[in-house]
């Protein structure tokens, strides 16, 4: 058989669920052909491959490429001053009510040039890639007008063309009420549904539609209107839900057969079954939990008992999660939220792939899947969640190409 790459003398964390933790294959061999995984299994069972590119894994570990399924990478400015206010006791909601929060980033982003937004986003994305992120979701939501929202999504598409990484985009118009619509949230939702969303869909700039269902965000009725519009345009939905209070947003996403429900600190146990029934992934964002000094934990034990897929993401944004490290988020998911290291790695691979609708192509090391994989010089995959800033992949393959 012909192959473009062979990696041998390596342990493989396939992330296939089964008897072996991490789907482990000891003394494995992985072959890449035509950008796909042609073989991943025990070396002693592998077919014979004709290949000139052979990598000795030195008894390290192969894992799937990491997937960051929730980011707000494209924005201008920073909110370090607001961080200082929070350290003095002011709440995130109070800062938003005083004109800070999302709207302060909106104004900075509207005033930034395309090159400024592109360059800063590329820097953040490059930091993620150096840690082994091979696929990422990028949301809009820091323009909140037609021009800037389209600009953000076009920049995300441009990054997808410029860098060797898979980028999925989400239109997050229902993020906050912009200044020009102050006191007129329903009018703003009309604007989102009647003007911006159709323009986004016409240019095919979004792979999904996101929303913020929260007391400082939008009501169930307003979010329902956004969902109905998205469905008419045949765009899947996801939502920032149950983060600061219980609104019933997760049920709303489930009823729409959405991709994911994200945050979920205030998710009641009774709502877990409907998420499971509708195939919705629970996306955990421990960096935001950490930065906002949250006390209410997501119902992790109940999610685990229900076998609800739990993804882990950075939530990289300037306000509540200025973090460009998925490995750090994995550590936080373990230390703060109670995940096991295996659950954290599942959360950044196969479950994150499902949260982006990519579970048939990415997130596993299995025959036929995209050859997005990482070679680590570690003794055990748990090290990736255990240590902070101690590991980087020795080698990265994306789509079968060594990058």
C-alpha positions in Angstrom: 0.0 0.0 0.0 1.1 3.6 -0.7 1.4 6.1 2.0 2.8 9.6 2.3 3.8 9.4 6.0 4.4 6.6 8.5 4.8 7.2 12.2 6.1 4.2 14.1 7.6 3.4 17.5 4.7 5.4 19.1 1.8 5.0 21.4 -1.5 6.2 19.9 -4.3 7.9 21.8 -7.0 7.2 19.2 -9.7 8.7 21.5 -12.0 5.8 20.4 -14.3 5.0 23.3 -13.9 1.4 24.5 -12.1 -0.6 27.1 -8.7 1.1 26.8 -8.5 4.6 28.3 -7.9 7.2 25.6 -8.4 4.5 23.1 -4.8 3.6 23.6 -2.8 1.5 21.2 0.6 0.6 22.5 3.5 0.2 20.0 1.3 1.5 17.3 1.8 2.6 13.7 -0.1 5.3 11.9 -0.1 5.8 8.1 -1.3 8.9 6.2 -2.4 8.8 2.5 -4.2 11.5 0.5 -4.7 13.6 3.6 -6.5 10.9 5.5 -5.5 8.3 8.1 -4.9 5.1 6.1 -4.1 3.0 9.2 -4.0 3.5 13.0 -3.4 0.5 15.1 -0.9 -2.0 16.5 2.4 -2.1 14.5 2.3 -5.9 14.5 -1.0 -5.9 12.7 -0.3 -3.1 10.2 -0.2 -3.9 6.4 3.0 -3.2 4.5 3.2 0.4 3.3 5.5 1.9 0.6 6.5 5.3 2.0 9.5 7.6 2.0 8.5 9.9 4.9 9.0 7.8 8.0 8.9 9.4 11.5 10.2 7.6 14.6 8.0 8.6 17.5 10.6 7.7 20.1 8.0 6.0 22.2 6.0 9.2 22.5 2.3 9.7 21.9 0.1 10.5 19.0 -3.2 12.3 19.7 -5.7 13.8 17.4 -5.2 17.5 16.6 -6.8 19.7 19.3 -10.1 21.5 18.4 -11.0 24.8 20.0 -14.8 24.9 19.4 -15.7 28.3 21.0 -13.6 31.4 20.5 -14.1 35.2 19.8 -10.7 35.6 18.2 -11.4 38.7 16.1 -11.6 41.9 18.0 -9.7 45.1 18.7 -8.4 46.6 22.0 -8.4 44.9 25.4 -10.3 45.2 28.7 -7.5 45.2 31.2 -9.0 48.2 33.0 -12.3 46.3 33.5 -10.3 43.4 34.8 -8.8 45.7 37.4 -12.4 46.9 38.3 -13.5 43.3 38.8 -10.5 42.7 41.1 -11.9 45.6 43.1 -15.3 43.9 43.5 -17.3 45.3 40.6 -19.3 42.6 38.8 -19.3 41.8 35.1 -23.0 42.7 34.9 -22.4 46.1 36.6 -19.5 46.9 34.2 -21.7 46.1 31.3 -24.5 48.3 32.6 -22.1 51.2 32.9 -21.2 51.0 29.2 -18.3 48.6 29.5 -18.2 44.9 28.7 -19.0 43.8 25.2 -20.0 47.3 24.0 -16.5 48.7 24.8 -15.0 46.0 22.6 -17.6 46.7 19.9 -16.6 50.4 19.6 -12.9 49.5 19.5 -13.6 46.8 16.8 -15.7 49.1 14.7 -12.9 51.7 14.7 -10.1 49.2 13.8 -8.9 48.7 10.3 -9.1 45.4 8.5 -5.3 44.9 8.7 -5.4 45.6 12.5 -8.1 43.1 13.0 -6.5 40.5 10.8 -3.0 40.9 12.3 -4.2 40.7 15.9 -6.4 37.7 15.2 -3.6 35.9 13.3 -1.3 36.4 16.4 -3.9 34.8 18.7 -4.6 32.0 16.2 -0.9 31.3 15.8 -0.5 30.9 19.6 -3.3 28.3 19.6 -1.8 26.5 16.6 1.6 26.2 18.3 -0.1 24.2 21.1 -1.5 21.8 18.6 -4.9 23.3 17.7 -5.7 22.1 14.2 -9.4 23.3 14.0 -11.0 26.3 15.6 -14.4 28.1 15.7 -14.4 31.9 15.3 -17.5 34.0 16.2 -18.5 37.4 15.1 -20.3 39.6 17.7 -18.0 42.5 18.2 -19.4 44.6 15.4 -23.2 44.4 16.0 -23.8 46.4 12.8 -23.9 45.1 9.3 -20.6 46.4 8.0 -18.4 45.2 10.9 -20.1 41.8 11.4 -19.5 41.1 7.7 -15.9 42.3 8.1 -15.2 40.0 11.0 -16.6 37.0 9.2 -14.7 37.8 6.0 -11.5 38.1 8.1 -12.2 34.6 9.6 -12.7 33.2 6.1 -9.4 34.9 5.1 -7.5 33.3 8.0 -8.9 29.9 6.8 -7.2 30.5 3.4 -4.0 31.9 4.8 -3.2 29.4 7.6 -3.0 25.6 7.6 -6.0 25.2 10.0 -9.7 24.4 9.7 -11.8 27.4 10.7 -15.6 27.2 11.3 -17.4 30.5 11.7 -20.5 31.5 13.7 -22.6 34.7 13.4 -23.2 36.1 16.9 -25.3 39.1 16.2 -27.4 38.4 19.3 -24.5 39.1 21.5 -25.4 42.4 23.0 -27.6 45.4 22.2 -25.4 48.0 20.5 -25.4 51.6 21.6 -27.5 52.8 18.7 -30.3 50.4 19.8 -30.1 51.2 23.5 -33.5 50.5 25.0 -34.7 48.9 21.8 -33.7 45.3 22.0 -36.6 44.0 19.9 -35.8 46.5 17.1 -32.2 45.2 17.2 -33.4 41.6 16.8 -35.5 42.8 13.9 -32.3 44.2 12.4 -30.4 41.0 13.0 -33.1 38.8 11.4 -34.1 41.1 8.6 -30.8 42.6 7.5 -27.7 41.1 8.9 -28.5 37.4 8.9 -29.7 37.4 5.3 -26.5 39.2 4.2 -24.3 36.8 6.1 -26.1 33.8 4.5 -26.0 35.3 1.0 -22.2 35.5 1.2 -22.0 32.1 3.0 -19.9 33.6 5.7 -21.3 31.6 8.6 -21.3 27.9 9.3 -23.7 28.5 12.3 -25.7 31.1 14.2 -24.9 31.8 17.9 -26.8 33.8 20.5 -26.5 35.0 24.1 -29.6 34.0 26.1 -29.1 35.8 29.5 -30.4 38.5 31.7 -27.7 40.9 30.3 -28.2 39.4 26.8 -31.5 38.4 25.2 -34.7 36.9 26.2 -36.1 33.5 25.2 -38.6 35.1 22.9 -35.9 37.2 21.2 -33.6 34.2 20.9 -36.4 32.2 19.4 -36.8 34.7 16.7 -33.1 34.5 15.8 -33.3 30.7 15.8 -36.3 30.7 13.5 -34.5 33.0 11.1 -31.4 30.8 11.1 -33.5 27.7 10.4 -35.2 29.4 7.5 -31.7 30.1 6.1 -30.7 26.5 6.9 -28.0 27.4 9.3 -27.5 25.4 12.5 -27.6 27.1 15.9 -25.7 27.1 19.1 -26.0 29.3 22.2 -24.3 30.9 25.2 -26.8 29.7 27.8 -27.3 29.3 31.5 -24.0 31.1 32.3 -25.0 33.7 34.8 -28.5 32.6 35.6 -31.1 30.0 34.4 -33.1 31.2 31.5 -34.1 28.0 29.7 -31.8 28.7 26.8 -30.3 25.2 26.7 -33.8 23.7 26.2 -34.3 26.3 23.4 -31.1 25.1 21.7 -32.1 21.5 22.1 -35.6 22.0 20.7 -33.9 23.5 17.6 -31.6 20.4 17.4 -28.6 22.8 17.9 -25.0 21.9 17.7 -24.0 23.0 21.3 -25.1 24.7 24.5 -22.1 26.6 25.9 -21.2 27.7 29.5 -24.0 25.9 31.4 -23.1 26.8 35.0 -26.8 27.2 35.9 -28.0 24.3 33.9 -30.5 22.3 36.0 -30.0 18.5 36.1 -33.5 18.0 34.7 -32.5 19.7 31.4 -29.6 17.4 30.7 -31.7 14.6 29.3 -33.2 16.9 26.6 -29.7 17.9 25.5 -28.7 14.3 25.3 -31.9 13.4 23.4 -31.3 16.0 20.7 -27.5 15.4 20.3 -26.5 18.7 21.8 -22.9 19.0 23.0 -22.2 20.7 26.4 -19.3 23.1 25.8 -17.5 23.9 29.0 -15.6 27.2 29.2 -13.5 27.1 32.4 -11.4 30.1 31.6 -14.5 32.3 31.8 -15.5 30.6 35.0 -12.0 31.4 36.3 -11.8 35.0 35.2 -15.3 35.9 36.4 -14.8 34.2 39.9 -17.9 32.1 39.3 -19.0 29.9 42.2 -21.8 27.9 40.5 -20.4 24.8 38.8 -21.9 23.2 35.8 -23.6 19.9 36.8 -20.6 17.8 35.7 -21.5 14.6 37.6 -25.0 14.5 36.2 -23.7 15.2 32.6 -21.2 12.4 33.1 -23.9 10.0 34.4 -26.0 10.8 31.4 -23.1 10.4 29.0 -23.7 13.8 27.6 -20.7 14.8 25.4 -18.7 17.5 27.1 -16.4 19.7 25.0 -13.7 22.0 26.4 -12.8 25.3 24.7 -10.9 28.5 25.5 -13.7 31.1 24.9 -10.8 33.3 23.9 -12.2 36.9 24.2 -11.0 40.2 25.6 -13.5 40.4 28.5 -14.2 37.2 30.3 -11.6 34.8 28.9 -8.4 36.4 27.6 -6.9 33.0 27.1 -5.2 31.7 24.0 -4.2 28.3 25.3 -6.5 25.3 24.9 -4.1 23.2 27.1 -4.6 25.7 29.9 -8.4 25.4 29.5 -8.0 21.6 29.7 -6.2 22.0 33.0 -8.8 24.4 34.3 -11.6 22.0 33.2 -9.9 19.4 35.5 -8.9 21.6 38.4 -12.0 23.9 38.5 -14.8 21.8 37.0 -13.8 18.3 38.0 -13.2 16.6 34.7 -10.7 13.8 34.4 -7.7 14.3 32.1 -9.2 11.8 29.7 -12.5 13.7 29.7 -10.6 17.0 29.1 -8.8 15.5 26.1 -12.0 14.1 24.8 -13.4 17.5 25.2 -10.7 19.1 23.0 -10.9 16.4 20.3 -13.9 14.2 19.5 -16.5 16.1 21.5 -15.2 19.4 20.2 -15.5 18.0 16.7 -19.1 17.1 17.4 -19.8 20.6 18.7 -18.8 21.9 15.2 -20.5 19.2 13.2 -17.1 17.7 12.3 -17.4 14.4 14.1 -17.4 12.3 10.9 -14.0 13.8 9.9 -12.0 15.0 12.9 -11.3 14.3 16.5 -10.3 10.6 16.3 -7.3 8.8 15.0 -9.2 6.3 12.9 -9.1 5.0 9.3 -10.7 7.5 7.0 -10.6 10.5 9.3 -8.7 13.6 8.4 -5.0 13.3 9.2 -4.9 16.0 11.8 -2.6 14.7 14.5 0.1 15.6 17.0 3.2 13.9 18.2 4.1 14.6 21.8 7.2 13.6 23.8 5.2 12.6 26.9 4.9 9.5 29.0 1.1 9.6 29.3 -1.7 11.7 27.7 -2.7 12.9 31.2 0.3 15.1 31.2 -1.4 17.4 28.7 -4.0 18.4 31.3 -1.7 18.0 34.3 1.0 20.6 33.4 0.7 24.2 32.4 3.0 25.5 29.7 5.3 22.5 29.8 4.3 20.8 26.5 4.2 21.6 22.9 3.8 19.1 20.1 7.0 17.8 18.6 5.4 17.5 15.2 2.0 18.6 13.8 0.2 17.2 10.8 -2.9 18.9 9.3 -4.7 17.3 6.4 -1.7 14.9 6.1 0.8 17.7 5.8 3.5 18.3 8.3 3.4 21.9 9.5 
